[in-house]
Amino acid sequence: MAQHPLTDVETPAIGDIESRQALVRRFARVVSLAMIILCNSIVLIGLWASGINLDELAAPPDVFDSKQDICLRLGWQPVTEAAEPVPLCSEWINLSDPSGKTHQLQRELKFRQGPDGQYYIDRSERADYRLLILVLVVVAIIVFGLVAKWYLVGWYRLRLESAAGHGASLVH
């Protein structure tokens, strides 16, 4: 008499599978927390070691605005496509700044004259790729953390299944 094929196979207890899944979920949470702490530490230590000032990197250059600033000193600044330097405000007080400190024109800024006769910052000289590089490094660290978590959780799952004697497959 032929027996049913499922009765010949030893099936694990439902509680055993659920307990292993609970262990894997708990391990995944611990690994996630550890990766969050590790990856954030790497990013923060990297920022500290590189010396990048995020305030300076992300902020637009500070320039004189005649509507809300009081000019204290004029300076002669070279202008792109102009034969001679022109007088521009090089030191001013910003009335909306509660600290009351004076603001100064950054030396590395280049100016050009617009079609309306006003002077504007010439941004065509060179691009600053430090912010782009910083974002790419952070993305790479996040991807590394996700891959490491995936690998560790898979490794732990296989270890639990092989310890339970269920002949875990190496293929996911």
Secondary structure, DSSP 8 states (H G I E B T S, - for coil): ----HHHHS----HHHHHHHHHHHHHHHHHHHHHHHHHHHHHHHHHHHHHT--HHHHHS------TTTEEEEEEEEE-EET-SS-EEEEEEEEETT-TT--EEE--TT--EEE-TTS-EEE---S----HHHHHHHHHHHHHHHHHHHHHHHHHHHHHHHHHHTTS---S--
